[in-house]
Amino acid sequence: MKNVENRNLVYEAMRNEMVYDRSKYTILPLSKFGLMQITRQRVRPAVHVVNKETCPTCNGSGKISSSIAVTDVIENNIHHLITKQNEKKLVITLHPFLYSYYTKGLISRQMKWFFKYTKWVTLIPDSTLAIVEFKFLNDLGEEIELL
């Protein structure tokens, strides 16, 4: 790329290809080292999702992960324990709020788990647990350690 004409051809080709780009951009010609500088403006907004809620126990002095995120964690753990570890009987103790979320409705989530895994997952409400706390118990009543 010592020849100036060749550098200009590469620069023009790049400009012609960038015409189809929807974002704002700046292209600088090739430097004497053969480098081309291209800057682009971001088209989409940055993804910034806060999934924390105000803690109901301390009335706002702390933050906890959202209850929707907790339900995802519980369902992922159920899937892992039943499919990968072949747990025969699974019992979950959880906050009454989450208990009602999983058991209420015409076809509850608990029933969907039964149809999906053909194993019944027993849920036990425990008001001593925080909203985001839960415990998995095996058929002997021992707590299952989760990763």
C-alpha positions, 0 to 999 in steps of 0.5 A: 500500500505504498502507492497513494492511488491504491490507498485511495481506491481502498478508501473509496471502496470502503466509502461506497460500501458504508453507504448502506449503513444506517448509523452515522459513521466517519471514515478516514483515509488510510494512514501511512501505516496502512490503517483506516479509522472508522467510527460508528454511532450506536443505533440501538439504545444500550440495554440496561435492565435493573432486576432489583426490588426494594426489600420488603423485610427492611422496608427499602434499606436493601435491594433484593433480586426480583421475584421474577428472576427468582422464579427463573432460578427455581425452574432452572434448578427443578429442571436440573434436579429432575433431568440431570440428577434423577431426583425421585421426589422433590420438595421445595420450601419457599415463601408463601408469595411464591407458593401462591404464584406456583399453585394458583390458577386453572393450570398452575405452574406446579401442574405444568411441571408435572406434565413436563417431567411426569413427577410431582413437585411438592411445594411447602409455604414457609413464612420464615423465609424471605421472598427470594429464599427457597430450599430444595429437599429430597425424598429423605427430607435432606436439603439439596445443595445447589450450585 
